[in-house]
Amino acid sequence: MRLDKYLKVTRLIKRRTIANEACDAGKILVNDKIARASYDVKVGDEILINMGMKPLKVRVLSVSEYATKENASENYEVI
């Protein structure tokens, strides 16, 4: 799954266009490297989101196309 879509599905970022713009601006790092929106997210990847006052680092636990509000946080763990 694309990185921008993963960020939207897991509700780490509210909209896919904002996730895409954040990737283009270099604010999203995957495994300590700047990632493009088209990056293919895999289980075990560590994503660092540098938006706002406090950076957020998560580890990918699963990749699913759809997630409800209740189970969206089961796809990652905060580090």
N, CA, C and O atoms as a Tripos MOL2 file, in Angstrom:
@<TRIPOS>MOLECULE
protein
  316   315    79     0     0
PROTEIN
NO_CHARGES

@<TRIPOS>ATOM
      1 N           0.8480   -1.1700    0.0000 N.3       1 MET1
      2 CA          0.0000    0.0000    0.0000 C.3       1 MET1
      3 C           0.8980    1.2390    0.0000 C.2       1 MET1
      4 O           1.9470    1.2580    0.6440 O.2       1 MET1
      5 N           0.4810    2.2520   -0.7160 N.am      2 ARG2
      6 CA          1.2160    3.5010   -0.7800 C.3       2 ARG2
      7 C           1.2830    4.1660    0.5950 C.2       2 ARG2
      8 O           0.3760    4.0110    1.4130 O.2       2 ARG2
      9 N           2.3500    4.8960    0.8380 N.am      3 LEU3
     10 CA          2.5500    5.5470    2.1290 C.3       3 LEU3
     11 C           1.4530    6.5650    2.4240 C.2       3 LEU3
     12 O           0.9320    6.5970    3.5390 O.2       3 LEU3
     13 N           1.0920    7.3980    1.4470 N.am      4 ASP4
     14 CA          0.0670    8.4090    1.7110 C.3       4 ASP4
     15 C          -1.2800    7.7660    2.0370 C.2       4 ASP4
     16 O          -2.0080    8.2650    2.8950 O.2       4 ASP4
     17 N          -1.6160    6.6790    1.3730 N.am      5 LYS5
     18 CA         -2.8640    5.9830    1.6610 C.3       5 LYS5
     19 C          -2.8170    5.3160    3.0370 C.2       5 LYS5
     20 O          -3.8110    5.3250    3.7630 O.2       5 LYS5
     21 N          -1.6650    4.7340    3.4000 N.am      6 TYR6
     22 CA         -1.5300    4.1010    4.7120 C.3       6 TYR6
     23 C          -1.7270    5.1240    5.8340 C.2       6 TYR6
     24 O          -2.4100    4.8470    6.8200 O.2       6 TYR6
     25 N          -1.1260    6.3030    5.6770 N.am      7 LEU7
     26 CA         -1.2710    7.3430    6.6990 C.3       7 LEU7
     27 C          -2.7200    7.7790    6.8450 C.2       7 LEU7
     28 O          -3.1620    8.0960    7.9490 O.2       7 LEU7
     29 N          -3.4610    7.8000    5.7510 N.am      8 LYS8
     30 CA         -4.8680    8.1870    5.8010 C.3       8 LYS8
     31 C          -5.7310    7.0750    6.3890 C.2       8 LYS8
     32 O          -6.5880    7.3430    7.2300 O.2       8 LYS8
     33 N          -5.5170    5.8300    5.9590 N.am      9 VAL9
     34 CA         -6.3260    4.6980    6.4260 C.3       9 VAL9
     35 C          -6.1540    4.4880    7.9300 C.2       9 VAL9
     36 O          -7.1210    4.1890    8.6300 O.2       9 VAL9
     37 N          -4.9280    4.6420    8.4280 N.am     10 THR10
     38 CA         -4.6780    4.4460    9.8570 C.3      10 THR10
     39 C          -5.0040    5.6880   10.6750 C.2      10 THR10
     40 O          -4.8780    5.6800   11.9000 O.2      10 THR10
     41 N          -5.4210    6.7470   10.0030 N.am     11 ARG11
     42 CA         -5.8020    7.9970   10.6440 C.3      11 ARG11
     43 C          -4.6520    8.6870   11.3760 C.2      11 ARG11
     44 O          -4.8700    9.4200   12.3400 O.2      11 ARG11
     45 N          -3.4250    8.4450   10.9100 N.am     12 LEU12
     46 CA         -2.2870    9.1880   11.4390 C.3      12 LEU12
     47 C          -2.2920   10.6070   10.8820 C.2      12 LEU12
     48 O          -1.8900   11.5550   11.5570 O.2      12 LEU12
     49 N          -2.7550   10.7390    9.6340 N.am     13 ILE13
     50 CA         -2.9770   12.0470    9.0070 C.3      13 ILE13
     51 C          -4.3940   12.0340    8.4620 C.2      13 ILE13
     52 O          -4.8430   11.0360    7.8980 O.2      13 ILE13
     53 N          -5.1020   13.1530    8.6350 N.am     14 LYS14
     54 CA         -6.5390   13.1850    8.3830 C.3      14 LYS14
     55 C          -6.9190   12.9870    6.9160 C.2      14 LYS14
     56 O          -7.8830   12.2810    6.6200 O.2      14 LYS14
     57 N          -6.1760   13.6010    5.9960 N.am     15 ARG15
     58 CA         -6.5310   13.5160    4.5820 C.3      15 ARG15
     59 C          -5.3430   13.0390    3.7570 C.2      15 ARG15
     60 O          -4.1880   13.3040    4.0890 O.2      15 ARG15
     61 N          -5.6470   12.3360    2.6840 N.am     16 ARG16
     62 CA         -4.5880   11.7800    1.8290 C.3      16 ARG16
     63 C          -3.8140   12.8880    1.1220 C.2      16 ARG16
     64 O          -2.6070   12.7580    0.9190 O.2      16 ARG16
     65 N          -4.4780   13.9630    0.7480 N.am     17 THR17
     66 CA         -3.7650   15.0600    0.0730 C.3      17 THR17
     67 C          -2.7650   15.7140    1.0260 C.2      17 THR17
     68 O          -1.6780   16.1120    0.6080 O.2      17 THR17
     69 N          -3.1280   15.8260    2.3030 N.am     18 ILE18
     70 CA         -2.2040   16.3890    3.2900 C.3      18 ILE18
     71 C          -1.0270   15.4410    3.4900 C.2      18 ILE18
     72 O           0.1120   15.8890    3.6210 O.2      18 ILE18
     73 N          -1.2890   14.1410    3.5140 N.am     19 ALA19
     74 CA         -0.2200   13.1470    3.6330 C.3      19 ALA19
     75 C           0.7140   13.2290    2.4270 C.2      19 ALA19
     76 O           1.9330   13.1360    2.5710 O.2      19 ALA19
     77 N           0.1430   13.4020    1.2480 N.am     20 ASN20
     78 CA          0.9370   13.5180    0.0220 C.3      20 ASN20
     79 C           1.8140   14.7650    0.0670 C.2      20 ASN20
     80 O           2.9910   14.7090   -0.2910 O.2      20 ASN20
     81 N           1.2480   15.8910    0.5040 N.am     21 GLU21
     82 CA          2.0110   17.1370    0.5940 C.3      21 GLU21
     83 C           3.1160   17.0360    1.6440 C.2      21 GLU21
     84 O           4.2040   17.5780    1.4480 O.2      21 GLU21
     85 N           2.8480   16.3480    2.7540 N.am     22 ALA22
     86 CA          3.8580   16.1700    3.8000 C.3      22 ALA22
     87 C           5.0220   15.3350    3.2770 C.2      22 ALA22
     88 O           6.1780   15.6150    3.5920 O.2      22 ALA22
     89 N           4.7240   14.3170    2.4840 N.am     23 CYS23
     90 CA          5.7870   13.5010    1.8810 C.3      23 CYS23
     91 C           6.6200   14.3360    0.9180 C.2      23 CYS23
     92 O           7.8470   14.2390    0.9120 O.2      23 CYS23
     93 N           5.9630   15.1510    0.1090 N.am     24 ASP24
     94 CA          6.6790   15.9980   -0.8430 C.3      24 ASP24
     95 C           7.5650   17.0200   -0.1380 C.2      24 ASP24
     96 O           8.6140   17.3980   -0.6600 O.2      24 ASP24
     97 N           7.1440   17.4720    1.0530 N.am     25 ALA25
     98 CA          7.9030   18.4660    1.8120 C.3      25 ALA25
     99 C           9.0260   17.8330    2.6340 C.2      25 ALA25
    100 O           9.8060   18.5500    3.2610 O.2      25 ALA25
    101 N           9.1200   16.5030    2.6400 N.am     26 GLY26
    102 CA         10.1810   15.8250    3.3740 C.3      26 GLY26
    103 C           9.9110   15.6900    4.8640 C.2      26 GLY26
    104 O          10.8440   15.5120    5.6480 O.2      26 GLY26
    105 N           8.6490   15.7720    5.2660 N.am     27 LYS27
    106 CA          8.2880   15.6860    6.6830 C.3      27 LYS27
    107 C           8.0110   14.2600    7.1460 C.2      27 LYS27
    108 O           7.8140   14.0310    8.3390 O.2      27 LYS27
    109 N           7.9920   13.3000    6.2260 N.am     28 ILE28
    110 CA          7.7370   11.9000    6.5570 C.3      28 ILE28
    111 C           9.0040   11.0930    6.2600 C.2      28 ILE28
    112 O           9.5230   11.1210    5.1440 O.2      28 ILE28
    113 N           9.4890   10.3800    7.2680 N.am     29 LEU29
    114 CA         10.6640    9.5250    7.1030 C.3      29 LEU29
    115 C          10.2570    8.0840    7.3690 C.2      29 LEU29
    116 O           9.5080    7.8030    8.3050 O.2      29 LEU29
    117 N          10.7500    7.1840    6.5470 N.am     30 VAL30
    118 CA         10.5270    5.7510    6.7500 C.3      30 VAL30
    119 C          11.8970    5.1070    6.8990 C.2      30 VAL30
    120 O          12.7420    5.2120    6.0110 O.2      30 VAL30
    121 N          12.1090    4.4430    8.0250 N.am     31 ASN31
    122 CA         13.3980    3.8260    8.3400 C.3      31 ASN31
    123 C          14.5390    4.8410    8.2080 C.2      31 ASN31
    124 O          15.5870    4.5410    7.6370 O.2      31 ASN31
    125 N          14.3170    6.0480    8.7480 N.am     32 ASP32
    126 CA         15.2900    7.1470    8.7950 C.3      32 ASP32
    127 C          15.6930    7.6840    7.4230 C.2      32 ASP32
    128 O          16.7700    8.2640    7.2850 O.2      32 ASP32
    129 N          14.8530    7.5020    6.4150 N.am     33 LYS33
    130 CA         15.0980    8.0630    5.0910 C.3      33 LYS33
    131 C          13.8470    8.8050    4.6470 C.2      33 LYS33
    132 O          12.7310    8.3510    4.9000 O.2      33 LYS33
    133 N          14.0260    9.9420    3.9880 N.am     34 ILE34
    134 CA         12.8830   10.6930    3.4790 C.3      34 ILE34
    135 C          12.1540    9.8230    2.4620 C.2      34 ILE34
    136 O          12.7630    9.2670    1.5480 O.2      34 ILE34
    137 N          10.8290    9.7150    2.6410 N.am     35 ALA35
    138 CA         10.0470    8.8130    1.8020 C.3      35 ALA35
    139 C           9.1140    9.5990    0.8930 C.2      35 ALA35
    140 O           8.5990   10.6540    1.2610 O.2      35 ALA35
    141 N           8.9140    9.0640   -0.2900 N.am     36 ARG36
    142 CA          7.9520    9.6390   -1.2250 C.3      36 ARG36
    143 C           6.5730    9.0640   -0.9250 C.2      36 ARG36
    144 O           6.4600    8.0370   -0.2570 O.2      36 ARG36
    145 N           5.5390    9.7130   -1.4090 N.am     37 ALA37
    146 CA          4.1630    9.2630   -1.1810 C.3      37 ALA37
    147 C           3.9160    7.9020   -1.8150 C.2      37 ALA37
    148 O           3.0290    7.1710   -1.3740 O.2      37 ALA37
    149 N           4.6740    7.5550   -2.8270 N.am     38 SER38
    150 CA          4.4780    6.2790   -3.5230 C.3      38 SER38
    151 C           5.2380    5.1230   -2.8730 C.2      38 SER38
    152 O           5.1960    4.0030   -3.3820 O.2      38 SER38
    153 N           5.9250    5.3700   -1.7690 N.am     39 TYR39
    154 CA          6.6680    4.3110   -1.0850 C.3      39 TYR39
    155 C           5.7180    3.1810   -0.6810 C.2      39 TYR39
    156 O           4.6160    3.4380   -0.1950 O.2      39 TYR39
    157 N           6.1450    1.9320   -0.8800 N.am     40 ASP40
    158 CA          5.3220    0.7720   -0.5600 C.3      40 ASP40
    159 C           5.5590    0.3710    0.9010 C.2      40 ASP40
    160 O           6.6260   -0.1400    1.2400 O.2      40 ASP40
    161 N           4.5730    0.6020    1.7570 N.am     41 VAL41
    162 CA          4.6900    0.3320    3.1910 C.3      41 VAL41
    163 C           4.6690   -1.1660    3.4340 C.2      41 VAL41
    164 O           3.8440   -1.8900    2.8770 O.2      41 VAL41
    165 N           5.6080   -1.6280    4.2920 N.am     42 LYS42
    166 CA          5.7040   -3.0430    4.6450 C.3      42 LYS42
    167 C           5.6500   -3.1900    6.1580 C.2      42 LYS42
    168 O           5.9410   -2.2400    6.8850 O.2      42 LYS42
    169 N           5.2800   -4.3730    6.6400 N.am     43 VAL43
    170 CA          5.2490   -4.6540    8.0660 C.3      43 VAL43
    171 C           6.6660   -4.5420    8.6160 C.2      43 VAL43
    172 O           7.6080   -5.0840    8.0370 O.2      43 VAL43
    173 N           6.8130   -3.8370    9.7340 N.am     44 GLY44
    174 CA          8.1180   -3.6450   10.3520 C.3      44 GLY44
    175 C           8.7430   -2.3050   10.0590 C.2      44 GLY44
    176 O           9.7180   -1.9360   10.7140 O.2      44 GLY44
    177 N           8.2200   -1.5540    9.0930 N.am     45 ASP45
    178 CA          8.7440   -0.2280    8.7940 C.3      45 ASP45
    179 C           8.5030    0.7080    9.9730 C.2      45 ASP45
    180 O           7.5000    0.5830   10.6770 O.2      45 ASP45
    181 N           9.4250    1.6450   10.1860 N.am     46 GLU46
    182 CA          9.2650    2.6710   11.2090 C.3      46 GLU46
    183 C           9.0440    4.0020   10.5020 C.2      46 GLU46
    184 O           9.8730    4.4420    9.7050 O.2      46 GLU46
    185 N           7.9180    4.6320   10.8040 N.am     47 ILE47
    186 CA          7.5270    5.8810   10.1560 C.3      47 ILE47
    187 C           7.6430    7.0110   11.1610 C.2      47 ILE47
    188 O           7.0900    6.9250   12.2580 O.2      47 ILE47
    189 N           8.3650    8.0820   10.7950 N.am     48 LEU48
    190 CA          8.5010    9.2690   11.6240 C.3      48 LEU48
    191 C           7.7670   10.4100   10.9400 C.2      48 LEU48
    192 O           8.0670   10.7470    9.7940 O.2      48 LEU48
    193 N           6.8030   11.0090   11.6400 N.am     49 ILE49
    194 CA          6.0090   12.1060   11.1050 C.3      49 ILE49
    195 C           6.4290   13.3810   11.8190 C.2      49 ILE49
    196 O           6.2020   13.5210   13.0200 O.2      49 ILE49
    197 N           7.0440   14.3190   11.0890 N.am     50 ASN50
    198 CA          7.5220   15.5790   11.6540 C.3      50 ASN50
    199 C           6.5600   16.7160   11.3250 C.2      50 ASN50
    200 O           6.9220   17.6640   10.6280 O.2      50 ASN50
    201 N           5.3610   16.6160   11.8200 N.am     51 MET51
    202 CA          4.3730   17.6780   11.6080 C.3      51 MET51
    203 C           3.9290   18.1730   12.9770 C.2      51 MET51
    204 O           3.7230   17.3760   13.8920 O.2      51 MET51
    205 N           3.7840   19.4760   13.1170 N.am     52 GLY52
    206 CA          3.3470   20.0160   14.3980 C.3      52 GLY52
    207 C           4.5140   20.1770   15.3580 C.2      52 GLY52
    208 O           5.6760   20.1970   14.9540 O.2      52 GLY52
    209 N           4.1780   20.2930   16.6410 N.am     53 MET53
    210 CA          5.1850   20.5570   17.6620 C.3      53 MET53
    211 C           5.9730   19.3090   18.0580 C.2      53 MET53
    212 O           7.1600   19.3980   18.3710 O.2      53 MET53
    213 N           5.3180   18.1490   18.0470 N.am     54 LYS54
    214 CA          5.9510   16.9350   18.5510 C.3      54 LYS54
    215 C           5.9970   15.8770   17.4470 C.2      54 LYS54
    216 O           4.9550   15.5140   16.9010 O.2      54 LYS54
    217 N           7.1890   15.3770   17.1120 N.am     55 PRO55
    218 CA          7.2540   14.3180   16.1050 C.3      55 PRO55
    219 C           6.6460   13.0180   16.6300 C.2      55 PRO55
    220 O           6.7030   12.7340   17.8270 O.2      55 PRO55
    221 N           6.0670   12.2380   15.7270 N.am     56 LEU56
    222 CA          5.4280   10.9740   16.0760 C.3      56 LEU56
    223 C           6.1310    9.8530   15.3300 C.2      56 LEU56
    224 O           6.2770    9.9100   14.1090 O.2      56 LEU56
    225 N           6.5710    8.8230   16.0680 N.am     57 LYS57
    226 CA          7.2470    7.6810   15.4510 C.3      57 LYS57
    227 C           6.4310    6.4340   15.7240 C.2      57 LYS57
    228 O           6.0990    6.1370   16.8710 O.2      57 LYS57
    229 N           6.1080    5.7020   14.6580 N.am     58 VAL58
    230 CA          5.3000    4.4850   14.7820 C.3      58 VAL58
    231 C           5.9670    3.3400   14.0280 C.2      58 VAL58
    232 O           6.7440    3.5580   13.0990 O.2      58 VAL58
    233 N           5.6480    2.1100   14.4470 N.am     59 ARG59
    234 CA          6.1020    0.9020   13.7620 C.3      59 ARG59
    235 C           4.8840    0.2350   13.1410 C.2      59 ARG59
    236 O           3.8580    0.0690   13.8010 O.2      59 ARG59
    237 N           4.9930   -0.1470   11.8790 N.am     60 VAL60
    238 CA          3.8900   -0.7700   11.1530 C.3      60 VAL60
    239 C           3.7300   -2.2120   11.6250 C.2      60 VAL60
    240 O           4.6730   -2.9990   11.5530 O.2      60 VAL60
    241 N           2.5330   -2.5600   12.1110 N.am     61 LEU61
    242 CA          2.2370   -3.9220   12.5460 C.3      61 LEU61
    243 C           1.4940   -4.7120   11.4790 C.2      61 LEU61
    244 O           1.7150   -5.9120   11.3200 O.2      61 LEU61
    245 N           0.6110   -4.0340   10.7460 N.am     62 SER62
    246 CA         -0.1110   -4.6910    9.6560 C.3      62 SER62
    247 C          -0.5180   -3.6520    8.6260 C.2      62 SER62
    248 O          -0.6020   -2.4590    8.9180 O.2      62 SER62
    249 N          -0.7660   -4.1270    7.4260 N.am     63 VAL63
    250 CA         -1.1860   -3.2600    6.3270 C.3      63 VAL63
    251 C          -2.5200   -3.7840    5.8170 C.2      63 VAL63
    252 O          -2.5880   -4.8800    5.2610 O.2      63 VAL63
    253 N          -3.5780   -3.0060    6.0030 N.am     64 SER64
    254 CA         -4.8980   -3.4100    5.5090 C.3      64 SER64
    255 C          -5.5060   -2.2610    4.7230 C.2      64 SER64
    256 O          -5.3020   -1.0920    5.0530 O.2      64 SER64
    257 N          -6.2510   -2.6000    3.6860 N.am     65 GLU65
    258 CA         -6.8300   -1.6000    2.8010 C.3      65 GLU65
    259 C          -7.8830   -0.7410    3.4910 C.2      65 GLU65
    260 O          -8.0390    0.4380    3.1720 O.2      65 GLU65
    261 N          -8.6030   -1.3370    4.4370 N.am     66 TYR66
    262 CA         -9.6890   -0.6200    5.1090 C.3      66 TYR66
    263 C          -9.5270   -0.7540    6.6110 C.2      66 TYR66
    264 O          -9.0940   -1.7960    7.1030 O.2      66 TYR66
    265 N          -9.8710    0.2880    7.3340 N.am     67 ALA67
    266 CA         -9.8360    0.2470    8.7920 C.3      67 ALA67
    267 C         -10.9290    1.1600    9.3210 C.2      67 ALA67
    268 O         -11.1220    2.2710    8.8270 O.2      67 ALA67
    269 N         -11.6340    0.6820   10.3210 N.am     68 THR68
    270 CA        -12.6370    1.5150   10.9610 C.3      68 THR68
    271 C         -11.9610    2.3740   12.0200 C.2      68 THR68
    272 O         -10.7900    2.1720   12.3400 O.2      68 THR68
    273 N         -12.6940    3.3170   12.5540 N.am     69 LYS69
    274 CA        -12.1490    4.1930   13.5820 C.3      69 LYS69
    275 C         -11.6750    3.3860   14.7940 C.2      69 LYS69
    276 O         -10.6670    3.7210   15.4180 O.2      69 LYS69
    277 N         -12.4080    2.3280   15.1150 N.am     70 GLU70
    278 CA        -12.0870    1.5310   16.2960 C.3      70 GLU70
    279 C         -10.8090    0.7050   16.1310 C.2      70 GLU70
    280 O         -10.0340    0.5750   17.0790 O.2      70 GLU70
    281 N         -10.5810    0.1490   14.9430 N.am     71 ASN71
    282 CA         -9.4200   -0.7240   14.7850 C.3      71 ASN71
    283 C          -8.2800   -0.1130   13.9710 C.2      71 ASN71
    284 O          -7.3490   -0.8290   13.6020 O.2      71 ASN71
    285 N          -8.3250    1.1830   13.6810 N.am     72 ALA72
    286 CA         -7.2580    1.8220   12.9060 C.3      72 ALA72
    287 C          -5.9290    1.7840   13.6540 C.2      72 ALA72
    288 O          -4.8760    1.6210   13.0370 O.2      72 ALA72
    289 N          -5.9680    1.9330   14.9680 N.am     73 SER73
    290 CA         -4.7240    1.9650   15.7410 C.3      73 SER73
    291 C          -4.0930    0.5860   15.9160 C.2      73 SER73
    292 O          -2.9770    0.4900   16.4250 O.2      73 SER73
    293 N          -4.7720   -0.4740   15.5120 N.am     74 GLU74
    294 CA         -4.2050   -1.8140   15.5880 C.3      74 GLU74
    295 C          -3.1880   -2.0710   14.4800 C.2      74 GLU74
    296 O          -2.4710   -3.0710   14.5200 O.2      74 GLU74
    297 N          -3.1180   -1.1770   13.4910 N.am     75 ASN75
    298 CA         -2.1850   -1.3380   12.3780 C.3      75 ASN75
    299 C          -0.7820   -0.8400   12.6970 C.2      75 ASN75
    300 O           0.1490   -1.0920   11.9320 O.2      75 ASN75
    301 N          -0.6150   -0.1350   13.8150 N.am     76 TYR76
    302 CA          0.7010    0.4150   14.1720 C.3      76 TYR76
    303 C           0.8380    0.4800   15.6800 C.2      76 TYR76
    304 O          -0.1440    0.3760   16.4160 O.2      76 TYR76
    305 N           2.0940    0.6570   16.1360 N.am     77 GLU77
    306 CA          2.3610    0.9080   17.5480 C.3      77 GLU77
    307 C           3.2510    2.1330   17.6500 C.2      77 GLU77
    308 O           4.1780    2.3060   16.8590 O.2      77 GLU77
    309 N           2.9670    2.9820   18.6260 N.am     78 VAL78
    310 CA          3.7510    4.1960   18.8260 C.3      78 VAL78
    311 C           5.0380    3.8190   19.5530 C.2      78 VAL78
    312 O           5.0230    3.0800   20.5370 O.2      78 VAL78
    313 N           6.1440    4.3410   19.0480 N.am     79 ILE79
    314 CA          7.4550    4.0550   19.6470 C.3      79 ILE79
    315 C           7.8570    5.2310   20.5320 C.2      79 ILE79
    316 O           8.9280    5.2100   21.1380 O.2      79 ILE79
@<TRIPOS>BOND
     1     1     2 1
     2     2     3 1
     3     3     4 2
     4     3     5 am
     5     5     6 1
     6     6     7 1
     7     7     8 2
     8     7     9 am
     9     9    10 1
    10    10    11 1
    11    11    12 2
    12    11    13 am
    13    13    14 1
    14    14    15 1
    15    15    16 2
    16    15    17 am
    17    17    18 1
    18    18    19 1
    19    19    20 2
    20    19    21 am
    21    21    22 1
    22    22    23 1
    23    23    24 2
    24    23    25 am
    25    25    26 1
    26    26    27 1
    27    27    28 2
    28    27    29 am
    29    29    30 1
    30    30    31 1
    31    31    32 2
    32    31    33 am
    33    33    34 1
    34    34    35 1
    35    35    36 2
    36    35    37 am
    37    37    38 1
    38    38    39 1
    39    39    40 2
    40    39    41 am
    41    41    42 1
    42    42    43 1
    43    43    44 2
    44    43    45 am
    45    45    46 1
    46    46    47 1
    47    47    48 2
    48    47    49 am
    49    49    50 1
    50    50    51 1
    51    51    52 2
    52    51    53 am
    53    53    54 1
    54    54    55 1
    55    55    56 2
    56    55    57 am
    57    57    58 1
    58    58    59 1
    59    59    60 2
    60    59    61 am
    61    61    62 1
    62    62    63 1
    63    63    64 2
    64    63    65 am
    65    65    66 1
    66    66    67 1
    67    67    68 2
    68    67    69 am
    69    69    70 1
    70    70    71 1
    71    71    72 2
    72    71    73 am
    73    73    74 1
    74    74    75 1
    75    75    76 2
    76    75    77 am
    77    77    78 1
    78    78    79 1
    79    79    80 2
    80    79    81 am
    81    81    82 1
    82    82    83 1
    83    83    84 2
    84    83    85 am
    85    85    86 1
    86    86    87 1
    87    87    88 2
    88    87    89 am
    89    89    90 1
    90    90    91 1
    91    91    92 2
    92    91    93 am
    93    93    94 1
    94    94    95 1
    95    95    96 2
    96    95    97 am
    97    97    98 1
    98    98    99 1
    99    99   100 2
   100    99   101 am
   101   101   102 1
   102   102   103 1
   103   103   104 2
   104   103   105 am
   105   105   106 1
   106   106   107 1
   107   107   108 2
   108   107   109 am
   109   109   110 1
   110   110   111 1
   111   111   112 2
   112   111   113 am
   113   113   114 1
   114   114   115 1
   115   115   116 2
   116   115   117 am
   117   117   118 1
   118   118   119 1
   119   119   120 2
   120   119   121 am
   121   121   122 1
   122   122   123 1
   123   123   124 2
   124   123   125 am
   125   125   126 1
   126   126   127 1
   127   127   128 2
   128   127   129 am
   129   129   130 1
   130   130   131 1
   131   131   132 2
   132   131   133 am
   133   133   134 1
   134   134   135 1
   135   135   136 2
   136   135   137 am
   137   137   138 1
   138   138   139 1
   139   139   140 2
   140   139   141 am
   141   141   142 1
   142   142   143 1
   143   143   144 2
   144   143   145 am
   145   145   146 1
   146   146   147 1
   147   147   148 2
   148   147   149 am
   149   149   150 1
   150   150   151 1
   151   151   152 2
   152   151   153 am
   153   153   154 1
   154   154   155 1
   155   155   156 2
   156   155   157 am
   157   157   158 1
   158   158   159 1
   159   159   160 2
   160   159   161 am
   161   161   162 1
   162   162   163 1
   163   163   164 2
   164   163   165 am
   165   165   166 1
   166   166   167 1
   167   167   168 2
   168   167   169 am
   169   169   170 1
   170   170   171 1
   171   171   172 2
   172   171   173 am
   173   173   174 1
   174   174   175 1
   175   175   176 2
   176   175   177 am
   177   177   178 1
   178   178   179 1
   179   179   180 2
   180   179   181 am
   181   181   182 1
   182   182   183 1
   183   183   184 2
   184   183   185 am
   185   185   186 1
   186   186   187 1
   187   187   188 2
   188   187   189 am
   189   189   190 1
   190   190   191 1
   191   191   192 2
   192   191   193 am
   193   193   194 1
   194   194   195 1
   195   195   196 2
   196   195   197 am
   197   197   198 1
   198   198   199 1
   199   199   200 2
   200   199   201 am
   201   201   202 1
   202   202   203 1
   203   203   204 2
   204   203   205 am
   205   205   206 1
   206   206   207 1
   207   207   208 2
   208   207   209 am
   209   209   210 1
   210   210   211 1
   211   211   212 2
   212   211   213 am
   213   213   214 1
   214   214   215 1
   215   215   216 2
   216   215   217 am
   217   217   218 1
   218   218   219 1
   219   219   220 2
   220   219   221 am
   221   221   222 1
   222   222   223 1
   223   223   224 2
   224   223   225 am
   225   225   226 1
   226   226   227 1
   227   227   228 2
   228   227   229 am
   229   229   230 1
   230   230   231 1
   231   231   232 2
   232   231   233 am
   233   233   234 1
   234   234   235 1
   235   235   236 2
   236   235   237 am
   237   237   238 1
   238   238   239 1
   239   239   240 2
   240   239   241 am
   241   241   242 1
   242   242   243 1
   243   243   244 2
   244   243   245 am
   245   245   246 1
   246   246   247 1
   247   247   248 2
   248   247   249 am
   249   249   250 1
   250   250   251 1
   251   251   252 2
   252   251   253 am
   253   253   254 1
   254   254   255 1
   255   255   256 2
   256   255   257 am
   257   257   258 1
   258   258   259 1
   259   259   260 2
   260   259   261 am
   261   261   262 1
   262   262   263 1
   263   263   264 2
   264   263   265 am
   265   265   266 1
   266   266   267 1
   267   267   268 2
   268   267   269 am
   269   269   270 1
   270   270   271 1
   271   271   272 2
   272   271   273 am
   273   273   274 1
   274   274   275 1
   275   275   276 2
   276   275   277 am
   277   277   278 1
   278   278   279 1
   279   279   280 2
   280   279   281 am
   281   281   282 1
   282   282   283 1
   283   283   284 2
   284   283   285 am
   285   285   286 1
   286   286   287 1
   287   287   288 2
   288   287   289 am
   289   289   290 1
   290   290   291 1
   291   291   292 2
   292   291   293 am
   293   293   294 1
   294   294   295 1
   295   295   296 2
   296   295   297 am
   297   297   298 1
   298   298   299 1
   299   299   300 2
   300   299   301 am
   301   301   302 1
   302   302   303 1
   303   303   304 2
   304   303   305 am
   305   305   306 1
   306   306   307 1
   307   307   308 2
   308   307   309 am
   309   309   310 1
   310   310   311 1
   311   311   312 2
   312   311   313 am
   313   313   314 1
   314   314   315 1
   315   315   316 2
@<TRIPOS>SUBSTRUCTURE
     1 MET1         2 RESIDUE 1 A MET
     2 ARG2         6 RESIDUE 1 A ARG
     3 LEU3        10 RESIDUE 1 A LEU
     4 ASP4        14 RESIDUE 1 A ASP
     5 LYS5        18 RESIDUE 1 A LYS
     6 TYR6        22 RESIDUE 1 A TYR
     7 LEU7        26 RESIDUE 1 A LEU
     8 LYS8        30 RESIDUE 1 A LYS
     9 VAL9        34 RESIDUE 1 A VAL
    10 THR10       38 RESIDUE 1 A THR
    11 ARG11       42 RESIDUE 1 A ARG
    12 LEU12       46 RESIDUE 1 A LEU
    13 ILE13       50 RESIDUE 1 A ILE
    14 LYS14       54 RESIDUE 1 A LYS
    15 ARG15       58 RESIDUE 1 A ARG
    16 ARG16       62 RESIDUE 1 A ARG
    17 THR17       66 RESIDUE 1 A THR
    18 ILE18       70 RESIDUE 1 A ILE
    19 ALA19       74 RESIDUE 1 A ALA
    20 ASN20       78 RESIDUE 1 A ASN
    21 GLU21       82 RESIDUE 1 A GLU
    22 ALA22       86 RESIDUE 1 A ALA
    23 CYS23       90 RESIDUE 1 A CYS
    24 ASP24       94 RESIDUE 1 A ASP
    25 ALA25       98 RESIDUE 1 A ALA
    26 GLY26      102 RESIDUE 1 A GLY
    27 LYS27      106 RESIDUE 1 A LYS
    28 ILE28      110 RESIDUE 1 A ILE
    29 LEU29      114 RESIDUE 1 A LEU
    30 VAL30      118 RESIDUE 1 A VAL
    31 ASN31      122 RESIDUE 1 A ASN
    32 ASP32      126 RESIDUE 1 A ASP
    33 LYS33      130 RESIDUE 1 A LYS
    34 ILE34      134 RESIDUE 1 A ILE
    35 ALA35      138 RESIDUE 1 A ALA
    36 ARG36      142 RESIDUE 1 A ARG
    37 ALA37      146 RESIDUE 1 A ALA
    38 SER38      150 RESIDUE 1 A SER
    39 TYR39      154 RESIDUE 1 A TYR
    40 ASP40      158 RESIDUE 1 A ASP
    41 VAL41      162 RESIDUE 1 A VAL
    42 LYS42      166 RESIDUE 1 A LYS
    43 VAL43      170 RESIDUE 1 A VAL
    44 GLY44      174 RESIDUE 1 A GLY
    45 ASP45      178 RESIDUE 1 A ASP
    46 GLU46      182 RESIDUE 1 A GLU
    47 ILE47      186 RESIDUE 1 A ILE
    48 LEU48      190 RESIDUE 1 A LEU
    49 ILE49      194 RESIDUE 1 A ILE
    50 ASN50      198 RESIDUE 1 A ASN
    51 MET51      202 RESIDUE 1 A MET
    52 GLY52      206 RESIDUE 1 A GLY
    53 MET53      210 RESIDUE 1 A MET
    54 LYS54      214 RESIDUE 1 A LYS
    55 PRO55      218 RESIDUE 1 A PRO
    56 LEU56      222 RESIDUE 1 A LEU
    57 LYS57      226 RESIDUE 1 A LYS
    58 VAL58      230 RESIDUE 1 A VAL
    59 ARG59      234 RESIDUE 1 A ARG
    60 VAL60      238 RESIDUE 1 A VAL
    61 LEU61      242 RESIDUE 1 A LEU
    62 SER62      246 RESIDUE 1 A SER
    63 VAL63      250 RESIDUE 1 A VAL
    64 SER64      254 RESIDUE 1 A SER
    65 GLU65      258 RESIDUE 1 A GLU
    66 TYR66      262 RESIDUE 1 A TYR
    67 ALA67      266 RESIDUE 1 A ALA
    68 THR68      270 RESIDUE 1 A THR
    69 LYS69      274 RESIDUE 1 A LYS
    70 GLU70      278 RESIDUE 1 A GLU
    71 ASN71      282 RESIDUE 1 A ASN
    72 ALA72      286 RESIDUE 1 A ALA
    73 SER73      290 RESIDUE 1 A SER
    74 GLU74      294 RESIDUE 1 A GLU
    75 ASN75      298 RESIDUE 1 A ASN
    76 TYR76      302 RESIDUE 1 A TYR
    77 GLU77      306 RESIDUE 1 A GLU
    78 VAL78      310 RESIDUE 1 A VAL
    79 ILE79      314 RESIDUE 1 A ILE
